[in-house]
Amino acid sequence: MILPFFIIIPLLAAFLITLISGDNDNWAVILSVLAVVSLLLLSVFAFISTQDQTLVYETGGWQLPFTICLVQDALSCFMLIVVSLISLTSLIFSVQYIRRKEPCWKYYALFMLLVTGMNGVIATGDIFNLFVFMEIALFAAYALVAYGGKAEEFEASFKYAVMGSLSSTLILIGIGILYSATSTLTMAKIAQVLPQKDPALVNWIGGIFLAGFGLKAAVMPFHAWLPDAHSSAPAPISSMLSGVLIKALGVYVLIRFFFNVMGAPAAFMQIFMILGSISIIVASFLAIGQWDLKRLLAYSSISQVGFIFLGLGIASPLAILGAVFHILNHAIFKALLFYNAGVVEMFLGTRDLRKMGDLRKAMPITSATSMIATLSVSGLPPFNGFFSKLIIIIAAIQAGLPVYATIAIVGSFLTLGYFLKVQRYGFRGENKIEKPEIKIGWGMRTAMIILAALCLITSVLVIPGIREVTLGPVVDVISNKLNYISLVLGR
Amino acid sequence: MTVYLLCFALLLVGVYGVLTKRDLIKIILSLGIMGYATNLMIILFAYKNGAIYAILTKANSLNGKPTGPMVDPLPQALILTSIVIELGITAMLVAMSIRLYEKYKTFDITKIRRLSG
């Protein structure tokens, strides 16, 4: 059973980093990279060995109704791979980015706590345990957003923390009501008991959780904190927040709860679709108006999360395939775009698109990878973003929802629009830019090249034959809805 | 029923504070009030009139069997955890508001707005 190690390893690394690091950060870097590399290897191994079975780890040797359980199935292993992949590249990228001010081990300790929290949320099968891990991840995220120590960063972090506490309170109320109604906190057990309860109660709990976790996932009416927090954080942290945090704490938990515990009630699926379409359109229009590169990317995150919500709301296996694939793709290309923004900010000292210019000579790798990410996010073949959006659009048409398909297509074109603006002004603009004196380190370059390559490589996952063994089991876990109960409880 | 309504009123006091107050410290206090209301609600779910605490002692048990109904101990464990989490978050928010005061020389949230749009 390897699932507990996904929590133990980063937590231990965070602890050791605080213990043994002196004034410089060498040990912190070595320990955290070791931890994340082992997490990535373990998660790939877990995904390959799990396939379509479900393994349950009962903490402390107690039997299931009396203990906290960790659930390992294809969905949780898939999310663990996404988290480990983005955290590895973010760490490699961080080294030079953080050292340019002063080397500090605190950053790495907080980073490891962030990974611990996300892995815990993904691994657990107990709803209160999920809440605790979520708070660990958020706590680290608040601190990391304010890491730079400038006034704007504290302002963004305060805003984020207030919104986060508000949503956490909502979630805790939901958990309290759920416990009083079902007398259990294990999610599979809740799923078993919930259908016998009053439908009004189920709707109340669903509403509270949709608002609570929707705030974490930053879908449109709940998005106000995201552009500030994601644009103020250091670049590698922006990519962690935008790439995986909103998915691990928001989208993943909503999938688990609404599909595996509540059995995808039709009313909530309708709400998912509506929220998703609002996010796609409105956030795209807001993104077009931005001149700050990182703010534009943050609004783009809201719009791309809208695509995931739209796919989940359609709820046919094909649409879920698109949504799951888009989770992976968005993590990859949005992380890459934030790295590009980080490099530009580090060497030119600006995030304003109007002050950027022709970077093709000055920073060849950055501008090339940003081009790949742009093509990928705006959905041009043969990059991965094209396939996930295409699948969602086809699924919408197949499900007899032409309006939503149109919205997705329009959203896709709007995405292309505002990313053309990024390329036109930011990376291929008219201002002449001299080659910067400081060199872009190998860590930053490797991180960007790995993700740029993955933008192309992951599109292989849709080929029939490969799809059945990679994304297939994940889709099965989601679309078989309440099979989760018998898989976890009855062995 | 009355206690639940009062508990809900307490929650609304907290929400009102978060939404309308301009002072950073008052916002933090309002978040605290919301947290208390939530904890109180979860404790109330476990409360039974006249029940004993869920620890068997010589006074409340006969041959290892409890003499009366017991309250559910799990929500108490839950709110202990949630109190600790709230402590951490509150400490964090207070620390952040001190730093904000150093930067902006004010606690007024309407004057702390360099980020916009």
Interface residues (C-beta under 8 A of the other chain):
Chain A: F128 F131 V132 E135 F139 Y142 A143 A146 G149 K150 A151 E152 F154 E155 A156 S157 F158 K159 A161 V162 S165 L166 S168 T169 L172 I173 I175 G176 Y179 S180 L185 D228 S232 G289 Q290 R295
Chain B: L11 V18 L24 I27 L31 M34 G35 T38 M41 I42 F45 L74 P75 L78 T81 S82 I85 G88 I89 M92 L93 M96 S97 R99 L100 K103 Y104 I112 R113 R114 L115 G117
